[in-house]
Amino acid sequence: MAANQKAKAKGERAKGKVKKVVGDAVGNESMAASGRMQESKGDLRAAKEKAKDAIRPK
């Protein structure tokens, strides 16, 4: 399950980065903001998974 969540985090960060760059390139601030939000969401998901891995017994 954790691998699935980590993959989702990477996907969200990648999609967000693309939206942000495209939005900035065409001057669409709404799209750029949406991309920043999606990228941040992916960062938070990755941080959550990293924290879960840190507390999980080995």
N, C-alpha and C positions, 0 to 999 in steps of 0.2 A: 504494500500500500504506500509506503513512504516513497518508493521510486516513482510511483504514479504522480504523487504530489510534487515531487522535485521536477518531474518532466513538465507538469502544468506550470510551475513557476517559471521555468526557462522559456516556455512558449509564451506566457503572458508578457515576460520582459521583452522578448523579441518582437512580438506584435506591437507592444507599446512603443518601442524604440522606432519601429517603422512608421507608425502613425505620427509620432512626434516629428520625425525628420520630414515626412511628406507634408504635414501640416505647416511646418515652418517654411518649407520650400515654396509652397503655393500661397502662403499668406493666410491660411485658414487657422485662426487662433483657436477656434473650437476643437478642431481635429488635433491640434498640437496639445491642447490641454487634456483632451481625452487620452492621448498617447502617454502623456506624463502620468496621468492617473493609473492607467493600466500597467505601466512600467513599475510604478510604486507598489501596486497590488502584487505583482510578481515578486518584487523584492521582499515584501512582508511575508508572503507565502514561503519563500526560500528561508527567511530568518526563522520562521516558525518550525520548519522541518529541521533546520540546523540545531535549534534549541531542543527539539524532541530527541534528536540523535545524541546530544550531549548528556541528557539526563537518563537515557535508556541504559539499563544495565548491560554490561558486556559479557 
